[in-house]
Amino acid sequence: MALAWKTRRRLALAVLVVGVPAYVVLAVTLLDRLGRPPFLAELALHAGLGVLWALPLRVLFRGIARPPPPAPPRG
C-alpha cells in the first residue's frame, strides 16, 4: 500500500524531529557501553551508525522535497 504524498511528508518530518534524535541518543549510549575503541575504529563506528539510520528510510524520504504531484482528474 503506497502512502499519500502528504502522509509521507508528515511521517518524514516526524522521523526527522523525533526519530533521529532518539537514534542518536541510542547510538551514543551503545558506543559508550562498549568502551573507548581506537580512534579509527571509533570513527568507523560513528560513520557506520550515521549512515545506518537512513538506509531503511530512504524510500520514505525520496521525493519529499519536490512539489506535490498533480491531483488525478475527476471524471
C-alpha positions in Angstrom: 0.0 0.0 0.0 1.5 3.3 -1.1 1.3 6.3 1.2 -0.1 9.5 0.0 2.4 12.3 -0.6 1.1 14.4 2.2 1.2 11.5 4.7 4.8 10.6 3.6 5.8 14.2 4.1 4.3 14.3 7.6 5.8 11.0 8.5 9.3 12.1 7.2 9.1 15.2 9.4 8.1 13.2 12.4 11.0 10.8 11.8 13.5 13.7 11.5 12.2 15.6 14.6 11.6 12.6 16.9 13.3 9.5 15.4 16.7 10.8 14.5 17.4 12.4 17.9 16.2 9.2 19.7 18.5 7.2 17.4 21.5 9.4 18.2 20.9 9.0 21.9 20.6 5.2 21.5 23.8 5.0 19.3 25.9 7.2 21.6 24.7 5.2 24.7 25.5 1.9 22.9 29.0 3.1 21.9 29.6 4.4 25.4 28.9 1.0 26.9 31.4 -0.6 24.5 34.2 1.4 26.0 36.6 3.7 24.1 38.0 1.8 21.0 41.0 3.1 19.0 40.4 6.3 17.1 39.9 4.8 13.6 37.6 2.1 14.9 35.5 4.8 16.7 35.4 6.9 13.6 34.3 3.9 11.5 31.6 3.1 14.1 30.2 6.6 14.2 30.3 6.9 10.4 28.6 3.5 10.0 25.9 4.3 12.5 25.4 7.7 10.9 24.5 6.1 7.6 22.7 3.1 9.0 19.6 5.1 10.1 19.0 6.4 6.6 19.1 3.1 4.7 15.7 1.8 5.7 14.1 5.2 5.5 15.4 6.3 2.0 12.1 5.2 0.4 10.2 7.5 2.8 12.4 10.5 2.1 12.6 10.0 -1.7 10.7 12.8 -3.5 9.6 14.7 -0.3 11.3 18.0 -1.4 9.6 18.1 -4.7 6.2 19.8 -5.2 3.2 17.7 -4.7 2.1 15.5 -7.6 -0.9 16.8 -9.6 -4.3 15.5 -8.5 -5.8 12.8 -10.6 -8.6 14.0 -12.9 -12.1 13.6 -11.7 -14.4 12.0 -14.1 
